[in-house]
């Protein structure tokens, strides 16, 4: 049992060194690019804040475990799935040893699973905005990123890209089924 704890932690610790593929693809400048571990942390913090502010009464232990298990899959991936990479070989990476939380997340029916799918997207939107505000995300790279989304999506999004984070925000809105997330996305875009 002790060996399992140590092995699991050492494996999870590798996420500190796994950089988010999407940020590499859009050539974020700056000294640091967000790691998967930082994305997990940011998503959990944001989930906790939203649960409190909107009194969502979510099972936060379940939410935390879903986020950790979903993002921990990236230890085994060559790279993350992004609209550009669209690497279907990375889907269901550890399908044989899926945790109950990951299985529930992938099923996507519980209120926690629906929330987690959206929280992971909105955290990325916030990070895109942070890179933009810090001058690390160029409009040229953002426009090139959107062009790689493929048609008809690229044609729908391109006219709305005025600032670097706009492409990410516009792309991710298709995943928001909840008005809270749609409104938050609109507020992020106004920053």
C-alpha positions as CSV (number, residue, x, y, z in Angstrom):
1,X,0.0,0.0,0.0
2,X,2.8,2.4,0.8
3,X,4.5,1.6,-2.5
4,X,1.3,2.4,-4.3
5,X,1.1,5.8,-2.6
6,X,4.7,6.7,-3.4
7,X,4.4,5.4,-7.0
8,X,1.1,7.3,-7.6
9,X,2.6,10.5,-6.2
10,X,5.8,10.3,-8.2
11,X,3.7,9.7,-11.4
12,X,1.4,12.7,-10.6
13,X,4.5,14.8,-9.8
14,X,5.5,14.5,-13.5
15,X,2.6,16.8,-14.4
16,X,4.7,19.7,-13.1
17,X,6.9,19.2,-16.1
18,X,4.2,18.5,-18.7
19,X,3.5,21.9,-20.4
20,X,0.1,22.5,-21.8
21,X,0.2,21.7,-25.6
22,X,-2.2,24.5,-26.6
23,X,0.1,27.2,-25.2
24,X,3.1,25.7,-27.0
25,X,1.1,25.6,-30.3
26,X,0.2,29.3,-30.1
27,X,3.8,30.2,-29.2
28,X,3.1,31.8,-25.9
29,X,6.2,34.0,-25.1
30,X,7.5,34.6,-21.7
31,X,9.6,32.7,-19.2
32,X,7.0,30.3,-18.1
33,X,4.2,28.3,-19.7
34,X,1.5,26.7,-17.7
35,X,2.0,23.1,-16.8
36,X,-0.8,20.5,-16.5
37,X,-0.3,20.6,-12.7
38,X,-0.9,24.3,-12.7
39,X,-4.0,23.8,-14.8
40,X,-5.3,21.3,-12.3
41,X,-4.6,23.7,-9.4
42,X,-6.3,26.6,-11.2
43,X,-9.3,24.5,-12.1
44,X,-9.8,23.2,-8.6
45,X,-9.5,26.7,-7.1
46,X,-11.9,28.2,-9.7
47,X,-14.3,25.3,-9.1
48,X,-14.3,25.9,-5.3
49,X,-14.9,29.6,-5.8
50,X,-17.7,29.1,-8.2
51,X,-19.3,26.4,-6.0
52,X,-19.3,28.9,-3.0
53,X,-20.4,32.0,-4.9
54,X,-23.2,30.4,-6.9
55,X,-24.2,28.0,-4.1
56,X,-24.1,25.1,-6.5
57,X,-24.0,22.5,-3.7
58,X,-21.6,20.3,-5.7
59,X,-19.8,17.3,-4.2
60,X,-16.4,19.0,-4.2
61,X,-14.5,15.9,-3.3
62,X,-16.0,14.3,-6.5
63,X,-15.2,17.5,-8.5
64,X,-11.6,17.6,-7.3
65,X,-11.1,13.9,-8.1
66,X,-12.6,14.2,-11.5
67,X,-10.3,17.1,-12.4
68,X,-7.3,15.4,-11.1
69,X,-8.1,12.1,-12.8
70,X,-9.0,13.7,-16.1
71,X,-5.9,15.8,-16.3
72,X,-3.6,13.1,-14.9
73,X,-4.3,11.1,-18.1
74,X,-1.9,13.5,-19.7
75,X,1.0,11.7,-18.0
76,X,0.6,9.0,-20.6
77,X,-0.1,11.2,-23.6
78,X,2.5,12.2,-26.1
79,X,0.7,15.6,-26.1
80,X,-2.7,17.0,-25.2
81,X,-5.6,17.0,-27.5
82,X,-6.2,20.5,-28.9
83,X,-8.2,21.7,-31.9
84,X,-4.9,21.8,-33.8
85,X,-3.5,18.4,-32.8
86,X,-6.8,16.6,-32.7
87,X,-4.9,13.4,-31.9
88,X,-7.5,10.7,-31.5
89,X,-4.8,8.2,-30.5
90,X,-4.8,10.0,-27.1
91,X,-8.4,9.3,-26.4
92,X,-9.2,7.0,-23.5
93,X,-5.5,6.6,-22.7
94,X,-5.8,4.5,-19.6
95,X,-9.3,3.1,-20.4
96,X,-8.6,-0.3,-18.7
97,X,-7.8,1.3,-15.4
98,X,-10.2,4.2,-15.4
99,X,-11.2,5.4,-11.9
100,X,-14.8,5.7,-11.0
101,X,-14.3,9.5,-11.1
102,X,-12.9,9.4,-14.6
103,X,-15.6,7.1,-15.8
104,X,-18.3,9.5,-14.4
105,X,-16.5,12.4,-16.0
106,X,-16.4,10.7,-19.4
107,X,-20.1,9.7,-19.1
108,X,-20.8,13.3,-18.6
109,X,-24.3,12.9,-17.0
110,X,-23.9,14.0,-13.4
111,X,-24.0,17.6,-12.4
112,X,-20.4,17.3,-11.2
113,X,-19.2,15.9,-14.5
114,X,-21.0,18.5,-16.5
115,X,-19.5,21.2,-14.2
116,X,-16.0,19.7,-14.5
117,X,-16.1,19.7,-18.3
118,X,-16.9,23.4,-18.3
119,X,-14.5,24.4,-15.5
120,X,-11.6,22.9,-17.3
121,X,-12.5,25.0,-20.4
122,X,-13.1,28.2,-18.6
123,X,-9.8,27.9,-16.7
124,X,-8.1,27.7,-20.0
125,X,-10.0,30.8,-21.2
126,X,-8.8,32.7,-18.1
127,X,-5.2,31.6,-18.7
128,X,-5.4,32.8,-22.3
129,X,-6.6,36.1,-21.0
130,X,-3.8,36.3,-18.5
131,X,-1.2,35.6,-21.3
132,X,-2.9,38.3,-23.4
133,X,-2.9,40.9,-20.6
134,X,0.8,40.1,-19.8
135,X,1.7,40.6,-23.4
136,X,2.7,36.9,-24.0
137,X,0.0,36.0,-26.5
138,X,0.2,37.8,-29.9
139,X,-2.8,38.5,-32.0
140,X,-1.0,37.1,-35.1
141,X,-0.4,33.7,-33.3
142,X,-4.0,33.7,-32.1
143,X,-5.3,34.3,-35.6
144,X,-3.1,31.5,-37.0
145,X,-4.5,29.2,-34.2
146,X,-8.1,29.9,-35.2
147,X,-7.3,29.2,-38.8
148,X,-6.3,25.7,-37.8
149,X,-9.7,25.0,-36.3
150,X,-11.0,24.0,-39.7
151,X,-14.1,25.1,-41.6
152,X,-16.7,26.2,-40.9
153,X,-15.6,26.9,-37.3
154,X,-12.6,29.1,-38.3
155,X,-14.8,31.3,-40.6
156,X,-17.3,31.7,-37.7
157,X,-14.7,32.6,-35.1
158,X,-12.2,34.7,-37.1
159,X,-14.4,37.8,-37.5
160,X,-14.8,37.9,-33.7
161,X,-11.1,37.8,-32.9
162,X,-10.0,41.3,-31.9
163,X,-7.7,40.3,-29.0
164,X,-5.5,37.2,-28.7
165,X,-7.7,35.4,-26.2
166,X,-10.9,35.9,-28.2
167,X,-10.3,32.8,-30.3
168,X,-10.1,30.6,-27.2
169,X,-13.1,32.2,-25.7
170,X,-15.2,31.9,-28.9
171,X,-14.1,28.3,-29.4
172,X,-14.8,27.2,-25.9
173,X,-18.3,28.7,-25.8
174,X,-19.7,25.7,-27.7
175,X,-18.9,23.6,-24.6
176,X,-20.8,25.8,-22.1
177,X,-24.3,24.5,-21.4
178,X,-24.7,26.5,-18.2
179,X,-25.5,30.2,-18.3
180,X,-23.0,30.8,-15.4
181,X,-20.2,29.7,-17.7
182,X,-21.5,31.6,-20.7
183,X,-21.8,34.8,-18.7
184,X,-18.3,34.3,-17.2
185,X,-16.9,33.8,-20.6
186,X,-18.4,37.1,-21.8
187,X,-17.0,38.9,-18.8
188,X,-13.5,37.4,-19.4
189,X,-13.6,38.7,-22.9
190,X,-14.4,42.2,-21.7
191,X,-11.3,42.4,-19.6
